[in-house]
Amino acid sequence: MPVAALFASHTPLKDHHHPGDEVARQVDEHLGELRAWVADFRPELVVACGPDHYNGFFYRLMPSFCIGTAAASVGDWNTPAGPLPVASELAGSCVEHLHAAGVDVAISHRMEVDHGMTQLLNQLFDWSALPPLLPVFVNCAAPPRPPLARVFALGRALGDFVARQDLRVLLTASGGISHDPPIPTLAGAPEPVRERLIMGGALDAAARAARQERVLSDAARQVTGESERTPLNPAWDQAFLAHLAAGDEAAIRAMDDDSITREGGCGGHEIRAWVAIAAAARAAGVRDFQLRYYRAIPEWVAGYALMTAT
């Protein structure tokens, strides 16, 4: 059955900082085109691959990869909260298939996901009528992150699995490209922050608001050049996108974590979601990759790109 893929940057600042009328119009126009493209494809299963930002996964047990047989959105950054329509039996079979293929993916029977997955889903579908989902978490935020070679292995095994299903499958990747938001790190964190990164737990409304305000405040400084965070890097973004579209695995695997952080910021590690889904798409026979849109948008702290593959 047909397989297609869609790749998109996510940026929660889209609802908070205006990038100018022309940029906002361009992005909304392209998102509308993608929504229509997805509707025309009529997916019967959506593989949703994305990262987490210490909202659902914590250092108490941090897997490189995890598939959920049940999942719920935490509802951060204006995304809808609540249960997601996961194809539970299929997700369990996928875990077994990946294990047999040599990829040690974890399984969760109660996965929590944040805007790293849900913003794109909310942009592509009516939230009340989401198609069956297979949620795939890739650790992009919490060192040690999975090496890119293992991300390719995950993607290939995932693509082999979906190619065997008698379903119209849409593979989606949410994340990247260059951006450097003030995400806390375990190394050197104050004790309360360290405890939160390890043990997790639900944030109350005040704590979540304070967390989001830190991101918004630094985003404003990035626009004016006053932030100490790594600026957006269009050249790095476009080189990565070209390698991905060309299927140049060697060039992508040559990037190590230090170079990704240096060139693309801490958020640049979210290219792992794109790499996994590109590898899955190619394993399922998809070859035609089309970059639909790219722009560095400082107001959104995002090297913002949209890509499809058929």
LINBEL-V865717 format. One record per residue. N is the residue number from 1. RES is the residue in one small letter. SS is DSSP state (a for helix, b for strand, c for the rest). Layout:
N_RES_SS ; N_RES_SS
This chain:
1_m_c ; 2_p_c ; 3_v_b ; 4_a_b ; 5_a_b ; 6_l_b ; 7_f_b ; 8_a_b ; 9_s_c ; 10_h_c ; 11_t_c ; 12_p_a ; 13_l_a ; 14_k_a ; 15_d_a ; 16_h_c ; 17_h_c ; 18_h_c ; 19_p_c ; 20_g_c ; 21_d_a ; 22_e_a ; 23_v_a ; 24_a_a ; 25_r_a ; 26_q_a ; 27_v_a ; 28_d_a ; 29_e_a ; 30_h_a ; 31_l_a ; 32_g_a ; 33_e_a ; 34_l_a ; 35_r_a ; 36_a_a ; 37_w_a ; 38_v_a ; 39_a_a ; 40_d_a ; 41_f_a ; 42_r_c ; 43_p_c ; 44_e_c ; 45_l_b ; 46_v_b ; 47_v_b ; 48_a_b ; 49_c_b ; 50_g_b ; 51_p_c ; 52_d_c ; 53_h_c ; 54_y_c ; 55_n_c ; 56_g_c ; 57_f_c ; 58_f_c ; 59_y_c ; 60_r_c ; 61_l_c ; 62_m_c ; 63_p_c ; 64_s_c ; 65_f_b ; 66_c_b ; 67_i_b ; 68_g_b ; 69_t_c ; 70_a_c ; 71_a_b ; 72_a_b ; 73_s_b ; 74_v_b ; 75_g_c ; 76_d_c ; 77_w_c ; 78_n_c ; 79_t_c ; 80_p_c ; 81_a_b ; 82_g_b ; 83_p_b ; 84_l_b ; 85_p_c ; 86_v_b ; 87_a_c ; 88_s_a ; 89_e_a ; 90_l_a ; 91_a_a ; 92_g_a ; 93_s_a ; 94_c_a ; 95_v_a ; 96_e_a ; 97_h_a ; 98_l_a ; 99_h_a ; 100_a_a ; 101_a_c ; 102_g_c ; 103_v_c ; 104_d_c ; 105_v_c ; 106_a_b ; 107_i_b ; 108_s_b ; 109_h_c ; 110_r_c ; 111_m_b ; 112_e_b ; 113_v_b ; 114_d_c ; 115_h_a ; 116_g_a ; 117_m_a ; 118_t_a ; 119_q_a ; 120_l_a ; 121_l_a ; 122_n_a ; 123_q_a ; 124_l_a ; 125_f_c ; 126_d_c ; 127_w_a ; 128_s_a ; 129_a_a ; 130_l_c ; 131_p_c ; 132_p_c ; 133_l_b ; 134_l_b ; 135_p_b ; 136_v_b ; 137_f_b ; 138_v_b ; 139_n_c ; 140_c_c ; 141_a_c ; 142_a_c ; 143_p_c ; 144_p_c ; 145_r_c ; 146_p_c ; 147_p_c ; 148_l_a ; 149_a_a ; 150_r_a ; 151_v_a ; 152_f_a ; 153_a_a ; 154_l_a ; 155_g_a ; 156_r_a ; 157_a_a ; 158_l_a ; 159_g_a ; 160_d_a ; 161_f_a ; 162_v_a ; 163_a_a ; 164_r_c ; 165_q_c ; 166_d_c ; 167_l_c ; 168_r_c ; 169_v_b ; 170_l_b ; 171_l_b ; 172_t_b ; 173_a_b ; 174_s_b ; 175_g_c ; 176_g_c ; 177_i_c ; 178_s_c ; 179_h_c ; 180_d_c ; 181_p_c ; 182_p_c ; 183_i_c ; 184_p_c ; 185_t_c ; 186_l_c ; 187_a_c ; 188_g_c ; 189_a_c ; 190_p_c ; 191_e_a ; 192_p_a ; 193_v_a ; 194_r_a ; 195_e_a ; 196_r_a ; 197_l_a ; 198_i_a ; 199_m_a ; 200_g_c ; 201_g_c ; 202_a_c ; 203_l_c ; 204_d_c ; 205_a_a ; 206_a_a ; 207_a_a ; 208_r_a ; 209_a_a ; 210_a_a ; 211_r_a ; 212_q_a ; 213_e_a ; 214_r_a ; 215_v_a ; 216_l_a ; 217_s_a ; 218_d_a ; 219_a_a ; 220_a_a ; 221_r_a ; 222_q_a ; 223_v_a ; 224_t_a ; 225_g_c ; 226_e_c ; 227_s_c ; 228_e_c ; 229_r_c ; 230_t_c ; 231_p_c ; 232_l_c ; 233_n_c ; 234_p_a ; 235_a_a ; 236_w_a ; 237_d_a ; 238_q_a ; 239_a_a ; 240_f_a ; 241_l_a ; 242_a_a ; 243_h_a ; 244_l_a ; 245_a_a ; 246_a_a ; 247_g_c ; 248_d_c ; 249_e_a ; 250_a_a ; 251_a_a ; 252_i_a ; 253_r_a ; 254_a_c ; 255_m_c ; 256_d_c ; 257_d_a ; 258_d_a ; 259_s_a ; 260_i_a ; 261_t_a ; 262_r_a ; 263_e_a ; 264_g_a ; 265_g_c ; 266_c_a ; 267_g_a ; 268_g_a ; 269_h_a ; 270_e_a ; 271_i_a ; 272_r_a ; 273_a_a ; 274_w_a ; 275_v_a ; 276_a_a ; 277_i_a ; 278_a_a ; 279_a_a ; 280_a_a ; 281_a_a ; 282_r_a ; 283_a_a ; 284_a_c ; 285_g_c ; 286_v_c ; 287_r_c ; 288_d_c ; 289_f_b ; 290_q_b ; 291_l_b ; 292_r_b ; 293_y_b ; 294_y_b ; 295_r_b ; 296_a_b ; 297_i_b ; 298_p_a ; 299_e_a ; 300_w_a ; 301_v_c ; 302_a_b ; 303_g_b ; 304_y_b ; 305_a_b ; 306_l_b ; 307_m_b ; 308_t_b ; 309_a_b ; 310_t_c
